[in-house]
Amino acid sequence: MSSAPKSQNDIAWEQLFEKYAILSHIDADGRFQISATQIKEFREPRLMAKFDHTINLPEIYAKNKLAILPVTRGDYVISHFDAYHKFEDSDAPITRVSLPTYIQSLDSNNITSEAIALNCAVAAGIVTDFLSDEDLISTVSGRMGSGVFNFQIADTKIQSPSNVSVSNSQIEIDAAYEGVRGLALFEAKLDLSEDFLTRQLYYPFRVWQSRVTKPVRPLFLVYSNGIYRLYEYAFEDVNNYSSLVLVQQKNYSVEDTQIEVSDIQDVLQTAQPVAEPEIPFPQADSFERVINICELLAGQELSRNDVTEQYAFNERQTNYYTDAARYLGLLEKSKDGRTPIYQLSDTGKRLLNLNYKQRQLAFCRQILAHTAFRDTLKKYFDNGIMPSTNDIVQIMQSANLYHVGADSTFGRRSSTIRGWIEWIIELINE
């Protein structure tokens, strides 16, 4: 298998590491401080130092288990920081809420930004319910200086923590709501990912815990496909970046999420079979992220590099998940010179404009129009258990798939069928 082409960030960071012998300095001193001016010799710092998820880290960082943190408005420190936190499972039941009837300017089917997601969550009472606080008022938000503080952070190479000093670095708060009992600071995202950069919560927390006397509550809101996933965290030790723990997690929806077995069985029986497209058979196990990539492209077209930089993907995953969405007829690909450009198809646009229940069933219909997926779900309903990998491979082998011939390829791609069928089954919430 050929390796994925290197991103512009990969190339620029390799050049920076070579020019300033960064690895040698880290080996000798445990860290290397680099300025925005130095970074700008090769590429804009705003593109070179923003890695919200581990998957976004440049190759040379990932290979050497490194991370980068801002320490002033124009300086960064590179070291073996354990800088990311893996999201806990968000398998809590979905609480149904509704927007006030008088609200006309918010459309729960058209959430196009983090700000709109937050506004909708507030209007529907999600934030009040989750925080269990009274008289919430929107207060501080946007960009501001961090002031001065020090902290410890776990090191991935040695057992003892590292010490970091921050002086007037820039922070950004997506929203803050102060109530009687505390000040809640929100980081909001529209992209699904496995982890997040703890700094997004820790730096704002440190700033405001020194300015108010009531508890400061760091929160993450992730919105995708009609579901608001809220996570509340706490830092057990104010001075320890790595002391983050989950306090609570809940899921909400403004729409009807009730889907029954009969709804899925009806789609299974009525989905019109389609011929296999001449597109690589999907290698993208999370169907939620297939939907999420379509949401990212709602109302805009993006190049492959844009998708990789804006989403929690590396280059290879961008190829896998855009191909998966194209396989289902949700995305279209064109080219600008040699650069692939992606945009929603008419089918993709139509599906994203449906309400929650209709949209999920329409996605099911797109999946089950393909023989390998349809026959796997039929076997599940016939036997009451998920078919084995061998059973799925046998189904695939009789489905005339495009460019899938080797046994090892069938085995790898069977995990996508399993993942997508499990997603369909998990929609059932009678």
C-alpha positions as CSV (number, residue, x, y, z in Angstrom):
1,M,0.0,0.0,0.0
2,S,1.5,3.4,-1.0
3,S,1.9,5.9,1.7
4,A,-0.3,9.0,1.7
5,P,1.2,12.2,0.3
6,K,2.7,14.5,2.9
7,S,0.6,17.6,3.9
8,Q,2.0,21.1,3.6
9,N,2.2,21.1,7.4
10,D,4.3,17.9,7.4
11,I,6.7,19.4,4.9
12,A,7.1,22.7,6.6
13,W,7.6,21.2,10.1
14,E,10.2,18.8,8.8
15,Q,12.1,21.8,7.4
16,L,11.8,23.7,10.7
17,F,13.0,20.7,12.7
18,E,16.0,20.4,10.4
19,K,16.9,24.1,10.3
20,Y,16.7,24.5,14.1
21,A,17.8,21.0,15.1
22,I,14.7,20.8,17.2
23,L,14.9,17.1,18.1
24,S,18.5,17.5,19.3
25,H,17.4,20.4,21.6
26,I,14.6,18.4,23.0
27,D,16.9,15.5,23.7
28,A,19.3,17.8,25.5
29,D,16.9,20.2,27.2
30,G,13.5,18.4,27.3
31,R,11.9,21.0,25.1
32,F,12.3,23.6,22.4
33,Q,10.8,27.1,22.4
34,I,9.9,28.4,18.9
35,S,8.6,31.8,17.9
36,A,5.8,32.6,15.4
37,T,8.4,34.5,13.4
38,Q,10.5,31.4,13.0
39,I,7.5,29.3,12.0
40,K,6.4,31.9,9.5
41,E,9.7,31.3,7.6
42,F,8.0,28.3,6.1
43,R,4.2,28.7,6.6
44,E,1.6,30.8,8.5
45,P,1.7,30.1,12.2
46,R,-2.2,30.0,12.4
47,L,-2.0,26.9,10.1
48,M,1.1,25.4,11.6
49,A,0.4,25.4,15.3
50,K,-3.4,24.6,15.6
51,F,-3.8,20.8,16.2
52,D,-7.1,20.3,17.9
53,H,-6.8,16.5,17.8
54,T,-3.9,14.1,17.8
55,I,-4.8,12.9,14.3
56,N,-4.0,16.5,13.1
57,L,-0.4,16.4,14.4
58,P,2.3,16.6,11.7
59,E,4.0,13.3,11.0
60,I,7.3,14.4,12.8
61,Y,5.3,15.2,15.9
62,A,3.4,11.9,15.9
63,K,6.5,9.8,15.2
64,N,8.4,11.4,18.1
65,K,5.4,11.7,20.5
66,L,5.6,15.5,20.6
67,A,3.0,18.2,21.2
68,I,3.1,22.0,21.0
69,L,1.6,24.5,23.4
70,P,1.5,28.4,23.2
71,V,3.2,30.2,26.1
72,T,3.0,33.8,25.0
73,R,1.2,35.6,22.2
74,G,4.0,34.8,19.8
75,D,5.9,31.8,21.3
76,Y,5.3,28.1,21.6
77,V,7.0,25.2,23.4
78,I,7.5,21.8,21.8
79,S,8.0,18.8,24.1
80,H,6.8,15.3,25.0
81,F,3.6,16.8,26.4
82,D,0.7,14.5,27.1
83,A,-1.6,17.3,25.7
84,Y,-4.7,15.5,24.6
85,H,-7.7,13.8,26.3
86,K,-9.7,11.0,24.7
87,F,-13.5,11.6,24.7
88,E,-15.4,9.2,26.9
89,D,-18.2,7.1,25.3
90,S,-21.3,9.2,24.6
91,D,-23.8,6.3,24.9
92,A,-26.1,8.0,27.4
93,P,-29.8,8.0,26.4
94,I,-31.0,11.0,24.3
95,T,-33.2,13.5,26.1
96,R,-35.8,15.1,23.8
97,V,-36.2,18.9,24.1
98,S,-37.9,21.5,21.9
99,L,-37.4,25.1,20.9
100,P,-39.9,27.7,22.1
101,T,-42.7,28.1,19.6
102,Y,-42.1,31.8,19.2
103,I,-38.5,31.2,17.9
104,Q,-38.4,31.7,14.2
105,S,-34.7,32.6,13.5
106,L,-33.2,29.2,14.7
107,D,-33.7,26.1,12.5
108,S,-32.8,22.9,14.3
109,N,-32.2,21.3,10.9
110,N,-29.7,23.9,9.8
111,I,-26.9,24.1,12.4
112,T,-24.0,25.5,10.4
113,S,-21.7,26.8,13.1
114,E,-20.6,26.3,16.7
115,A,-22.3,29.6,17.6
116,I,-25.6,28.5,16.2
117,A,-25.3,25.1,17.9
118,L,-24.8,26.9,21.3
119,N,-27.6,29.3,20.7
120,C,-30.0,26.4,19.9
121,A,-28.8,24.5,22.9
122,V,-29.6,27.6,25.1
123,A,-32.9,28.3,23.5
124,A,-34.1,24.7,23.9
125,G,-33.1,24.6,27.5
126,I,-30.3,22.1,27.1
127,V,-27.7,24.2,28.8
128,T,-30.0,25.0,31.8
129,D,-30.9,21.3,32.2
130,F,-27.3,20.1,31.9
131,L,-25.8,22.7,34.3
132,S,-28.7,22.5,36.9
133,D,-28.0,26.2,37.6
134,E,-30.4,29.1,38.0
135,D,-30.6,32.5,36.1
136,L,-27.9,31.7,33.5
137,I,-26.5,34.8,31.8
138,S,-24.3,34.8,28.8
139,T,-21.1,36.6,29.8
140,V,-17.5,36.4,28.6
141,S,-16.7,35.0,25.2
142,G,-14.3,35.5,22.3
143,R,-10.5,36.1,22.3
144,M,-8.6,37.5,25.3
145,G,-5.3,37.4,27.0
146,S,-4.4,34.6,29.4
147,G,-2.6,36.6,32.0
148,V,0.3,34.8,33.8
149,F,0.1,31.3,35.3
150,N,2.3,28.2,35.7
151,F,1.3,24.6,35.5
152,Q,2.5,21.0,35.4
153,I,1.7,18.6,32.5
154,A,2.4,14.9,32.2
155,D,5.3,13.9,30.0
156,T,5.0,10.9,27.6
157,K,8.7,10.1,27.8
158,I,9.5,10.4,31.5
159,Q,7.5,9.8,34.7
160,S,8.0,13.3,36.2
161,P,5.7,16.1,34.9
162,S,7.0,19.1,33.0
163,N,6.6,22.7,34.2
164,V,5.2,25.3,31.8
165,S,4.9,29.1,32.3
166,V,2.3,31.0,30.3
167,S,2.4,34.8,29.9
168,N,-0.3,36.6,28.0
169,S,-1.0,33.8,25.5
170,Q,-4.2,34.2,23.5
171,I,-7.2,32.2,24.5
172,E,-10.6,31.9,23.0
173,I,-13.9,31.0,24.7
174,D,-16.8,29.9,22.5
175,A,-19.4,30.8,25.2
176,A,-19.7,31.4,28.9
177,Y,-22.8,31.2,31.0
178,E,-22.8,32.4,34.6
179,G,-25.4,31.3,37.0
180,V,-26.0,31.4,40.8
181,R,-23.7,28.4,41.4
182,G,-20.9,28.7,38.9
183,L,-19.4,30.0,35.6
184,A,-19.6,27.5,32.7
185,L,-17.0,27.9,30.0
186,F,-17.9,26.2,26.7
187,E,-15.8,24.8,23.9
188,A,-18.0,23.8,21.0
189,K,-17.3,21.6,17.9
190,L,-19.2,20.4,14.9
191,D,-16.8,17.7,14.1
192,L,-16.7,14.2,15.7
193,S,-13.3,13.1,16.9
194,E,-11.7,10.6,19.3
195,D,-10.0,13.2,21.4
196,F,-9.4,16.9,22.0
197,L,-6.6,19.3,23.0
198,T,-7.0,19.8,26.8
199,R,-5.5,23.3,26.4
200,Q,-8.9,24.4,24.9
201,L,-10.4,23.9,28.4
202,Y,-7.4,24.4,30.7
203,Y,-6.2,27.8,29.6
204,P,-9.6,29.5,29.9
205,F,-10.2,27.6,33.2
206,R,-7.0,29.0,34.7
207,V,-7.8,32.5,33.6
208,W,-11.2,32.6,35.1
209,Q,-10.7,30.5,38.2
210,S,-8.4,33.3,39.4
211,R,-10.9,36.0,38.7
212,V,-14.2,34.7,40.2
213,T,-14.9,33.2,43.6
214,K,-17.6,30.7,42.4
215,P,-16.7,27.4,40.7
216,V,-15.5,27.5,37.1
217,R,-16.9,24.6,35.0
218,P,-15.1,23.5,31.8
219,L,-17.5,22.0,29.2
220,F,-17.4,20.6,25.8
221,L,-20.4,20.6,23.4
222,V,-20.2,18.4,20.3
223,Y,-23.0,18.8,17.8
224,S,-23.6,16.4,14.9
225,N,-26.5,14.8,13.1
226,G,-29.1,16.3,15.3
227,I,-27.5,15.2,18.6
228,Y,-26.0,17.6,21.2
229,R,-23.4,15.8,23.2
230,L,-22.4,17.7,26.4
231,Y,-19.4,16.8,28.5
232,E,-18.6,18.5,31.8
233,Y,-15.0,18.2,33.1
234,A,-13.1,19.3,36.2
235,F,-9.4,19.7,37.0
236,E,-8.8,17.9,40.2
237,D,-5.6,19.9,40.7
238,V,-5.9,23.5,39.5
239,N,-2.1,23.6,38.8
240,N,-2.1,20.3,36.8
241,Y,-3.1,20.4,33.2
242,S,-3.2,16.5,33.2
243,S,-5.7,16.2,36.1
244,L,-8.8,16.4,33.9
245,V,-11.7,14.1,34.9
246,L,-15.2,13.7,33.5
247,V,-18.0,15.0,35.8
248,Q,-21.0,14.2,33.7
249,Q,-22.1,13.5,30.1
250,K,-25.5,13.8,28.5
251,N,-27.0,13.7,25.0
252,Y,-30.0,15.8,23.8
253,S,-32.0,16.3,20.6
254,V,-34.4,19.0,19.6
255,E,-36.1,16.5,17.2
256,D,-38.0,13.3,17.4
257,T,-35.4,10.5,17.8
258,Q,-37.9,7.6,18.2
259,I,-37.1,4.9,15.6
260,E,-38.6,1.4,15.9
261,V,-37.6,-2.0,14.5
262,S,-40.5,-1.8,12.1
263,D,-39.1,1.5,10.7
264,I,-35.8,-0.2,9.9
265,Q,-37.4,-3.4,8.5
266,D,-39.6,-1.3,6.3
267,V,-36.5,0.4,4.8
268,L,-34.8,-3.0,4.4
269,Q,-37.8,-4.3,2.4
270,T,-38.3,-1.3,0.2
271,A,-34.8,0.0,-0.5
272,Q,-34.3,-0.2,-4.3
273,P,-31.1,-2.2,-5.1
274,V,-28.4,-0.3,-7.0
275,A,-25.5,-1.5,-9.1
276,E,-22.1,-1.2,-7.4
277,P,-20.4,2.1,-8.3
278,E,-16.9,2.2,-9.7
279,I,-15.7,3.7,-6.5
280,P,-13.5,1.9,-3.9
281,F,-15.7,-0.1,-1.5
282,P,-15.8,1.8,1.8
283,Q,-13.1,1.5,4.4
284,A,-14.6,3.8,6.9
285,D,-15.9,2.0,10.0
286,S,-17.7,4.9,11.7
287,F,-20.9,5.9,9.8
288,E,-21.4,8.8,12.2
289,R,-18.3,10.3,10.8
290,V,-19.5,9.7,7.2
291,I,-22.5,11.9,8.1
292,N,-20.3,14.4,9.8
293,I,-18.0,14.8,6.7
294,C,-21.2,15.6,4.8
295,E,-22.2,18.2,7.4
296,L,-18.8,19.8,7.0
297,L,-19.4,20.2,3.3
298,A,-22.9,21.6,3.7
299,G,-23.0,24.9,1.8
300,Q,-19.4,24.8,0.7
301,E,-17.0,22.9,-1.4
302,L,-13.5,21.9,-0.1
303,S,-10.3,20.5,-1.5
304,R,-8.8,17.3,0.0
305,N,-6.3,19.4,1.9
306,D,-9.0,21.7,3.3
307,V,-11.0,18.7,4.5
308,T,-7.9,17.3,6.2
309,E,-7.0,20.6,7.8
310,Q,-10.5,21.5,9.0
311,Y,-11.5,18.1,10.3
312,A,-10.2,15.4,12.7
313,F,-8.6,13.4,9.8
314,N,-5.3,12.6,8.4
315,E,-4.8,12.5,4.6
316,R,-5.6,8.8,4.4
317,Q,-8.7,9.0,6.4
318,T,-9.9,12.0,4.3
319,N,-9.6,9.7,1.3
320,Y,-11.4,6.8,3.0
321,Y,-14.3,8.8,4.3
322,T,-14.9,11.0,1.2
323,D,-14.8,7.8,-0.9
324,A,-17.4,6.3,1.5
325,A,-19.7,9.2,1.1
326,R,-19.2,9.2,-2.7
327,Y,-20.0,5.4,-2.7
328,L,-23.4,6.2,-1.2
329,G,-24.0,9.1,-3.6
330,L,-23.8,11.8,-0.9
331,L,-20.7,13.6,-2.2
332,E,-19.3,14.4,-5.6
333,K,-15.7,14.8,-6.6
334,S,-14.3,17.1,-9.2
335,K,-10.7,18.4,-9.8
336,D,-9.1,21.8,-9.8
337,G,-5.9,20.9,-11.7
338,R,-4.7,17.8,-9.9
339,T,-6.4,18.7,-6.6
340,P,-9.6,16.8,-5.7
341,I,-12.6,19.1,-4.8
342,Y,-15.5,17.7,-2.9
343,Q,-19.1,19.0,-2.6
344,L,-22.5,17.6,-1.5
345,S,-24.5,15.9,-4.2
346,D,-28.2,16.8,-4.7
347,T,-29.0,13.6,-2.7
348,G,-26.7,14.7,0.1
349,K,-28.2,18.1,0.2
350,R,-31.7,16.6,0.3
351,L,-30.9,14.3,3.2
352,L,-29.3,16.9,5.3
353,N,-32.4,19.0,5.1
354,L,-34.7,16.3,6.5
355,N,-35.6,16.1,10.2
356,Y,-33.8,13.7,12.4
357,K,-35.9,10.6,12.0
358,Q,-36.4,11.0,8.3
359,R,-32.7,11.7,7.8
360,Q,-31.6,8.6,9.6
361,L,-34.0,6.4,7.7
362,A,-32.9,8.0,4.4
363,F,-29.2,7.3,5.3
364,C,-30.3,3.7,6.0
365,R,-31.9,3.5,2.6
366,Q,-28.7,4.7,0.9
367,I,-26.7,2.0,2.7
368,L,-29.2,-0.8,2.2
369,A,-29.5,-0.2,-1.5
370,H,-26.1,-2.0,-1.7
371,T,-26.3,-5.8,-1.7
372,A,-23.6,-6.6,0.8
373,F,-25.1,-4.3,3.5
374,R,-28.7,-5.4,2.8
375,D,-27.9,-9.1,3.0
376,T,-25.9,-8.6,6.2
377,L,-28.8,-6.8,7.9
378,K,-31.2,-9.5,6.7
379,K,-29.0,-12.2,8.2
380,Y,-28.9,-10.2,11.5
381,F,-32.7,-10.1,11.6
382,D,-33.0,-13.8,10.7
383,N,-30.6,-15.0,13.4
384,G,-30.9,-12.2,16.0
385,I,-27.1,-11.8,16.2
386,M,-24.5,-9.9,14.2
387,P,-23.1,-12.2,11.4
388,S,-19.5,-13.4,11.9
389,T,-16.7,-11.9,9.9
390,N,-16.6,-15.1,7.8
391,D,-20.3,-14.8,7.1
392,I,-19.9,-11.1,6.0
393,V,-17.0,-12.0,3.8
394,Q,-19.1,-14.7,2.0
395,I,-21.9,-12.1,1.5
396,M,-19.3,-9.7,0.1
397,Q,-17.8,-12.2,-2.3
398,S,-21.2,-12.8,-3.9
399,A,-22.0,-9.0,-4.2
400,N,-19.8,-8.2,-7.3
401,L,-17.9,-5.4,-5.4
402,Y,-15.6,-3.0,-7.4
403,H,-11.9,-3.8,-7.1
404,V,-12.1,-6.1,-4.0
405,G,-10.4,-9.3,-4.8
406,A,-7.8,-10.3,-2.2
407,D,-9.0,-12.2,0.9
408,S,-7.2,-9.8,3.1
409,T,-9.1,-6.9,1.5
410,F,-12.4,-8.6,2.0
411,G,-11.5,-9.0,5.7
412,R,-10.5,-5.4,6.2
413,R,-13.6,-4.0,4.4
414,S,-16.0,-6.3,6.3
415,S,-15.3,-4.2,9.4
416,T,-17.0,-1.3,7.5
417,I,-20.1,-3.4,6.9
418,R,-20.2,-4.4,10.5
419,G,-19.7,-0.8,11.7
420,W,-22.5,0.5,9.5
421,I,-25.0,-2.2,10.3
422,E,-24.3,-1.7,14.0
423,W,-25.0,2.0,13.5
424,I,-28.4,1.1,11.9
425,I,-29.2,-1.3,14.8
426,E,-28.3,1.3,17.4
427,L,-30.8,3.7,15.9
428,I,-33.6,1.5,17.3
429,N,-34.7,3.0,20.6
430,E,-38.1,1.6,21.3
